[in-house]
Amino acid sequence: MTEPKMQPKRVYIFGAAGGVYPTSLLPAEIRKNDLYIAADGGFSAMQKMGVQPDIVLGDFDSMTNDVTPNADFGVAEVIRHPVEKDDTDTLLAIKLGFDRGYSDFALYGCLGGERFDHSVATIQSLAYIAERGGKAVAYGEPQEEGKTLVMTVLKNGALTFPPRPKGHFSVFAYGGECRGVTLKGFKYEAKCVTLSPSFPLGVSNSFLPGKEGSVEVEDGTLLILFYV
């Protein structure tokens, strides 16, 4: 008798950027072993969606004025940090996830909004996860045409995309040269090429309708962007 395959447990982190979440990309059900973390102002967005966090953490500098410094948020665990610190609230949530045995992350409300610098920090946080052997995706705000930007980082490995009707796809070398980059199933394919962080050769590619796409990098870190 074959035992059912267990889904890996995942950390869902909710930030305060933008304030508009791609609700269609939220998990269909809350699984017992998953961890839901509200990073600072992400708590307000989770309330609006009716999603209850397991943990609320941060310096709470982006909370609404009606939140008192000693608020318990109605959750089991609240972790407070000083405003003057090295880590962003998102990175604090990521580190907490690793500390508690997780390696798979989904980030919402961490791209877009008025603070572009925080979007750059999110990209660096994705690289932080990849460098530690984890995997992560960050979802942007839904666009007018109904598409949502997705970012992920791939380090010394491969990633496969299921067949899709169409859509933009871009890869960028991050933090140094990427050697042995191979792209299959896209409009522009490549085999064992080198991408440089100072030349955007991988921008504006696209999926081929109905074909599986795959990305591989032998040595280096790729920033991958696409839309769903």
N, C-alpha and C positions, 0 to 999 in steps of 0.2 A: 504494500500500500504506500503510495507516494504522499508524503506530508505536504500540505499547502505551503506555497512560497510566502514567506513573511515580507511585508513591505518594510524598507528601512525607515527608522524613526527620523523625524525631521523637525527642525526649528523654524517657526514662522515668526519673523521679526517685522514689526509695524512701526514705521517712522512717521514724522510729521510733515514731510515735504509735499507740497502741492495740495494735499487734502482730498484728492480724488483718486480712489483706488479702483483697479480693474477687478470689479467684483466677480466677473465671469471666470477669472483665473484663481479665485480663492478655492481652497479644498472643498469638495462637495460634502465632506463629513469630517467631524473632529475625531481623530483617532486617539486612543487611550495613551499611547506612548509618545505622541507628538508634544512639542512644547511651544506655547504661544507667549511671545514676549512683546510688551508695549514699550517702545523706547521713547521715553519722555512724552511729547505731544501726540505720539501715535495712539495713546490711550483714548483720546477724544474720537479719533477716526474709528477705532474698534467699537466704541460705544454706539456710534451712529449705525454701524453695520450689524450690531447685535452679536459681536464676537467677544467672548470673555477671555481676557488674558490670564495665563497662569502666573506671570510675573510682570510687574511694572518697575522699570528702572530708569535712571538718568539723573541729571541735575535739575530737571523740571523747570528750566528757564524758558521753555516754549509752551508751557501749559497755559490754559486760560486763567484769568484773574480770580475766578471763583474757586480755584483749587488751593487749599491751605497747605502750608509747609508740612503739616503732620497728617495729611489725608491718607487714609488706608486704601482708597480706591475700590474697596469692596472685594479685594482679591487676597489670596493667602499669603503672598510674598511681595513686599515692596523693598527695593534696594536703592538707596539714595547715594548719590555721588556729588562731590563739590563741583561748582561751576568751573573753577580753574583746575583743569586736568589735562592730561595728554591725549586721552582717548575720546573719540566721539561717542555719543550714546549708542549709535549703531554698533561700533566696534566693541563697546562694553557688552552688548547683548551677544555678539558673536563669541567673544571670549568666554562668557558664561555658558553658552551652548557647548563649546569644546570641553570646558571644565566638567560638564555634566554628562559627557560621553556621546555627544552628537557630532556628526561630521557633514550633515546634509542641511543646507540652509535655503530658505526662500525669503527675500526681502521685498517688502511693500512700503510705498511712501518714502523711499530713500533716494529717488531720482526725481529731477524736475523741481518745480517750485521757484521761489525767488532767489534761492541761494545756490548758484552754480557751483560754488566751492564745495558744498556738501555732496553734490553729485560726483565730483572728482574724488572726494573722500570715500564715497561708496565704491567707486572703481578700485581704489586702493584696498578697501576692505575685502572685495572679491578676490584680489590677488593674495591677500593675507590668508584667506581660507584655502586657496589653491596651493600655496606654498606649504601648508600643513597637511596636505593630503585630503582635504575636504572638497566638497563641491557645492556650488551655490548659483542661484539665479536672482537677479534683481529686476523687478517689474516697474516700468514707468507709468505715467498717467495715460489713460485711454485718449486716443486722438479722435478728431472729428470723423474720420472714415471708419472708426470702430477698431482700429489696430492699436496694439500696445507694444511699446519698445521693451525688449528683453535683453539683458546683458549677462554674460557669464565669462569666466576666465578659465582657460585650459593650460595646464603646465605639463609638459613632457607626457603627452597622452593622446587619446583619440576620443571623438565625440560623434555620435550618429543622430541624424534627424529623420524622423519618419516622413513618408511622402506627404507633400502638401500641395495645394493648387498653385501657389505662386508666392512671391514675397521677397523683399530686399534682405540682403545678407552681407555683412562686412566682417573682416578680420583685420586686426592691427597687432603689430609687435608691441609688447609692453615690457618696459624695463630693460630692454636690450634686444639684440638680434634673435630671431627665431629661425632655426635651421631645420631642414627636412620637413617643410610644411607641404602637405598634400591635401588637395580639395577635390572631392568627387561628387557628382550629382548636381553641380551648379552650372550656370551659364558659362562662367569662366572657370575652367579646371586648372589644377597645377599639380606638379609632381616633384617633390623634394626640392622646393625652392627656398630661398632665404628671404625673410621679410625684415626690414629695418624700421626702428621706431622713428626715424627721421624722414620716411618716405611712405605715403599712404597708398601703397599698391593694392591693398586688399579691400578698398572701399567700393561700395555700390555694385556688389555682385548680386545674384538672385537665384532662388531655387528654381529648378526645372519642374514644371507641373507633373505631379504623380510619381516623381523619382525620389528615392532615398538619398539624402545628402550626408557626407561624412567629412570630418576635419581631423587631421593628425598633425602633431608637431613633435619632432624627435627631440629637440633641444631648445627650450625657451618657453616663454609665457605669451599666450595669445589672448587678446581681448576680443570677444565675439559679440556682435550685435545683430539682432534680427527682430522681426515683428510677428506677432500672433494676433 
